[in-house]
């Protein structure tokens, strides 16, 4: 009797990988392929946006605060050169729109005009935020540059 039980247990254990494999194969056949919805429709691929090169932008907000009383601009040309006005001085830097709406700004060169303290402080905060931009987006026709600490919002300039 014990030998029959032992033989039966050995038979069950030897067949268990086959049974598990068959069960997994059946389950895979019932599941839709990865990336597809259960209804058989795949979600539409995300449309990649193109950065608006050669467009002029005027700063509206820095980290949610309006840029009233100060004028700051930005333009990225087709040579990937970012230029603009920071509130007192003009500036230029390499500006690279990257894949998946990434963005990188190289070291910024600034003219050395004498300005009042308010304009200098505003310009410094604008250029520091611009230097730390990591992502960009177009939202309702406005350019949004996202930093680790906040964002810069621009309206299309003249």
Secondary structure, DSSP 4 states (H G I P E B T S, - for coil): -HHHHHHHHHHHHHHHHHHHHHHHHHHHHHSPPTTB-TTSPBPPPPPPP---TT-EEEEEEETTEE-TT---EEEE-TTSEEEEE-SSSEEEEEEEE-GGGBEEE-PPEE------HHHHHHHHHHHHHHHT--EEEEETTEEEEE-SS-EEEEEE--
